[in-house]
């Protein structure tokens, strides 16, 4: 459903105000809903001058570290094919470096303790060599692997090399063939192609610009070299929002956005974490995922809501998969701290997501499990939402959803009981006696003596 002219005008004004107030040579942004780009806007010119060509949704910008998410998805595809396991040591596939004992999962989640940057010159502003050159520069670890989150550009250089070794071709060819082409991302390239913005440093105390260099980073390219457009990156945001097509399974995507390691910043609450390649945020109960990016002359952000909740703060409620992409061609700015979130908030405030009407779609064969149950003296309620059995309140205590795997066998989907089995135990006459949930007994009455309660029930009963 197209956005209203009022919404378009508000979003355009918000972007233009951000460009002016933050002194951005140019800025381009887009909003995604339902897997489609529903709004895009751009302000400024490719060269930062009034006489320059205006930027638009097809102008290329450097995406910086958003590149890492493409590398991560390509690695997970290898895992899904059985070509590797996340518990594998890096040296099993790419031997001969100080990273041999770091696991692939630790590289993906920045928890391998791998040094953040190279041992040579500032790699983002100088041409890079090949993998052997990078290894020869003395790349190693700063912390014990698995100890903590430590963002590492060199760790993703290693994952790029992993793709090359296992796939037996350059890492970008893997990304292009397996991800970009199937998604129609024809304007995402390793170096600028066609209409592209010049990267600038904006002087902090004067309205003058300094062009930033652009080059091939060599072995470090998988950490942040790709160029893209609003139109292209919106397709990547749609994938993150669940429109995976044939590129990735929904199960693997869900695994990738599970929080693995919190981003522990001194003096700040834990609002962010890192999954398998994706950054994950939980702000006031609203979960989102994506990634930021920066290279000299460029800043970028991609952020997608993982659910429809507006969070505990009472914020506007949109649709799961609502997302924002934003680029600007300046080296440093506070614009990306708030502007992408403001654009997304405005979409959700002015264009509430369509509400799907409730319809009776359940099955009566589950009624024998619905209703009140007792874990010891505690009272829990079992209800059915669609195909899922919901025991307790998810997100509260040990409340979880369960999916049926076979007759009388269920498995937990979230919370404390994620992956744990729930078994319906029946009497000889076929009626339900109790629920066995990971060895815990749930009975229709508190400590039902006929329900095989572990430890038995005192024969004197309740007194």
N, C-alpha and C positions, 0 to 999 in steps of 0.2 A: 504494500500500500504506500503510495507516494506521500512524502511529507508535505505539510501545508506551507503556503507561501510565507506565513508568519514565522514558522519554524526556520525556514531557509533564511529569512531576513535576520532573525536573531542569531543564528549560527554564523552567518557571514559577518555580522557586526562584531561578534565576540572574537572571531579570528582576526579581523582588521584591527581591533583595539589591541589585541595581544601583539601583533606585528609592530604597531606604533610604540606602545608602551615599553616593550622589551628591545626595541631598536634591532629588529631582525631584518637582514637584507631581503629575505623572502621566507614565507611559510606556506606549507601546503598540508591539508588535512582531509580526512574522510571518516565517515561513520558507517558502520555495517550493522544491519539487522536482517535476520532471516537468511543469512548467507549472501546478502546482496549489498552493494554500495548504495546507500540511500541518500547520501549527501556528500559533496566534496566542495572544497573551497581553496582558494589560493590568493595570496597577496604578495606583491613585490615582483622583482625581476631577477633573472638568472645571474646578472652581474652586479646587483645592488645599486644600480644607477637608474634614475628616472627615465632615461632614454633606452634602457635595455629591454629585451624581450620578456614579456610577463610569464611567470611560471603558471602551470596548470596541473591537472591530475595526471598528465602524461610526462611531466618533467622529472628526470631522474635526480635523486639525492642519494648520498651514501647512507646505508642503513646501520653501519657500525656493527655493534655486537648482536643485533637481531640476526645477523648471519649465523650465529651459533645455533639458533633454533633449527635452521635447515640442516646443519651438520648433525644435530641430535636426532632429528627425525630419520635421516638417512641411516644412522647407526642403529636405531630401533628397528628399522626395516630389516637390517641384517640379522638382528636378534630374532625377529619373528620368522625369518627364513631358516633359522637353526644354524646359521653360519658362525655365530658366536654367542656367548652368554655374558650377561652383565657382571657376573662374578669373575670372569676371566681376568687374569693379569694382563696389562698392556703388553708386557714383554712376550707373552705367548704368541701374539700376532705381529708385533713390531719389536723385535729384540734389539738390544745393543744401546740402551740409553739408561740414564739414571731414573727413569720412570717405569722400569720393568715390573716392579712389584705393586704399582698402583692399579686398582681395578678399573674396569671400564665404567662401572656405575659411579665410582668416586670421581672420575674425570668428568662425567656428564653433570654431576651435582656440585662440582667445585669443592669436593671434600677430600681430595687426594693429598692436600698439603703442597701441591705443586706451586712453584713460584709464580707470582702474578705476571711479571713481564720477562723479557728476554735478558740475557746477560750482555748484550751489545748495545748499539746506539738505539735511541728512541725509535722503535720499530714503526710507529704510526706515521712518522715523518721521513723515514729513510727507506730506500729499496731493500728488500730482503733476499736472503739466499735460500737454498733448498733445505730439506730436512737434515741432511748430514751437517750442513753449516750450523743449523740451530742446535743440534746435539753437541757439536764441537764447541759451541760457545759456553757449555757448562750448565745447561738447564737441569734443574733438580728440584728437590722439595725443601720447603721451609718448616713444615710441621709433620708430625706422625700422620700417616694416611688414615683417614676416617675420624680424626680427632675433632675437626671443626670445619665450618664453612670458610673458605678462603678463595675469593674470586680469582680465576686464573685464565689469562689469555693464552699462555703457553700450553695449558691443558687442552684447549680446543684446537690448537695447532696439532697436538698429538692425535686428537680424534680425526682431524682431517687426513693425517697421514695414515691412520687406521683404515679409513675408507679407500685410500689409494692402494694399499697393500692387499686388502681383501677383495676389492672389486677389480683390481689390476688396471686402473685408469685414473686420470686426475680427479681430485675430489670434486671440482666444480662440474666436470662432466657427469659425475654421479648425481649431483644435486639437480643439474639441468634435465637429465634424462628421466630421473625417477620422480622429481617433485615439480619443477617449474613447468615443463611441457605438459604433463597431465592436467595441471591446474590452469593452463592458459596464461602463465606469467611470462609473456614474451619480452617484457621490458625490464627484466631482472638480469643483470649481467655482472661479470667479474670486473670490468672496467667501464667507464662512462661510454654511452653509445646514444647517438641522436641528441635530442634536447636534454641538456643536463645543467644543473646549477653549479656555479663556481663556489668553492668553499672559501669562507672568509673568517678572519679574526676581526672583531669590531673593537676599536679602541675604547677602553673603559671611560675615558674622560673627554673624548672628542668624537664627532660624527665622521670618522674616516675608517677605511677598510684596508686590511692587509691580506692579499691572497694566500691561501694555504696550499702546500704541495699535494700532489696526487701521484701515486706510484703503485707498482706491484709489490706487495709485501711478501711474496714468496711463500715460504712454509708457514708464515703467520697469517696468511690470507683467510683461512677458515675462522679466525677469531673475529673478523670484522670488516672484510673488504667489499662485500656486495653492494651494488647500486640498484635502486628500484624506484618505483613510482607509487603514488597514492592508489592508482588503479590496480596495480599488481599486488601491493602489500595488503590491500583489502581482501584479496582472494586468500591470502595466508591467514588473515584474521578470521575469515569464514571457516577455514579448516579448524582453527583453534576453537571456534564456536560450535564445532560438531559436524560441519559439512565436509566430511573427510573423503568422500568419493571412494576411489580405489587406491588412494595413496597410503592410507593408514587405517587400521581397525579402530573402532570406537574404544575398545577395551585398552588398546595400547595408548591412545590419546589420554584416557582417564588415568592410566598409570603414570604418564609423563607429568601430569599436573598435580600429582599427589605431593604435598610438602615433604621433603627429605631432610633438609637442614635449615634451621632458622638463620636469618641474616642478623647477627648480633652486633648492633651498633651501640657503643657505650652511651648511656644517658637517654636512650630512646626505647620505647616499647617494641616488642616483637610483632611488627605488622607484616613483615615480609619473610619469605622463605624461598628455597630453590628446589625445583623438581628436576626431572630428567631433561635438562635443556631449557626449561621455561622458568621464568620468575613467577612466583605465586604470592598474592597479597590477600590479607584478610583484614579489612578495615570496617570496624563497627558491624561485624558479622556478614559483610558482603564480600564474597570471594571472587577474585578475578585473577587472570593469568596473562602473560605476555612477555615482553622484554624491552628494555631500553637500549639505545645505541649511541655511541659517540665516536667520531674520528675528527682529527683536526679540520675545522671548517664545517662540521656537520653534527647535528643532534637529531635523534629519532626516537619515537615511542610507538609501541603497539600494545594495546591493553583490551582484554575481552572479559566480560562478565561471564562467570561460569554457571550462574543460576539467575533466576528472575528476582531474587530478593533485593529489596532496597536496603537491607541491613538493619541493625538494631537502632540506628539513629533516626529511623523514620524517613529516610531518603526516598526519592521517587523510585517507583518500581517499574522496571522495563522487562525485556524478554531475555531469557538465557541466550547468550551468543551476541548480545549487543557489544559492539567494539569500536575502538577508535584507532586510527593511525595518524601520525603527524611527523612532519619533517621540517627542519629549518637549516639554512646554510650559514651557521655561525658556530664558532668553536666552543663558546661558553655562554650560558644564559640560564636564568631561573625560570624561563618560560615553560619548560617541559615539566616543571614541578606541579603546576596547577592547570595549565591550559588544556591538555588532553582530557583531564578529569572534568573540567568545566564544560567542554563540548559534549561529553558523554552524559553528564548530568542534565544538560539542557535538552538533549534528545529525550531522555527518560521523563523529564518534567513536562515537556510540551507535547510529546507524542507517546502517551501510555500504551504499553503493549496490548494487543487484542486479547480479550479474555475468552478462553475456550469454555463453552457451556458444559456444566456437569450433565452426564447422561448415565443411566443405570447400565453398566457394562460388566458387572461382576457375575460370579457364578454361585449358585446356591450350594454347591458341594463343599464349600469352605465354611459354611455356617457352624459346623460342629467344632471348629477351632476358634471361632470368634467369641468375644466376650471377656469375662473376668477370669484371671488366673492368679495363682499365688506362688511366690518364691519364698518359702518359709512363711512368715507372717506378712511379708510385703505384698501389696496388691498391684498387679499389672493388667493392662487391657490389651487384648489382641484384636486388631481390626484389619480389614483388607482395603487397600488402595490400589485399584487396577489389579495387576497380577501379583502384587507384593503383600506378604504378611508383615504387618507392623506391630511389633511387640514393645510396649512402652512408648515413650516420646523420643524419636531420634534427636540427638544433640543434647539430651538430658539424661544424666546418669548412664545407664547401659542400654538405653533405648536403641533399637536397630530395626532395619528393614531386612526381610528375608525373601529369597527367590526360590521357587520350587525347582528341584533337580530331578525328582522322581516321586512316585506315590509315597507320601508320608516322610519324605526327606527334603529338607530345605537348607539353604546356606545363607549366612549373614552377609549383607552388602555394605554395611557401614558401622561406625561406632566400635564399641568394645568387641562385638561379636563378628567383625568383618572376617569372612572366610571360615567361620566356625559352623559346625553342623547342628541343625535342629531336627530331632527325630520325633515323630508322633508315635507314641507307644499305645497299643490297643489291647483290650481285654480279649478273652477267648471268643466272646460274642461279637467282636468287631467294633464295639464302642470305644471311644477314646478314654484311656486311663490317665495319661499325663504327657507332658512334653519333656523330652530330655535335651537340654540345650547345653552342649559342651560339658556334660556331667551334672549340670544343675537341673533339679527337678521342679517343674512348674505344675501345680495341681489345682483342681477346681476349688478345693477348700484348703485352708491353711494346714500344712503337714498332714495331708490325707493319709491315714495309716494303711490304706489299701493300694497306695500308689508306689510302693517300693522306694520309699524315701531313704537315701543313704544314711546310715547310722541308726536307722529305725526311729520309731515314734514311741515315746514313753507310754507304756500300757495303761497308766493311770489317766492319760488324756489331759485335756484342759481342765484345770481346777481353779 
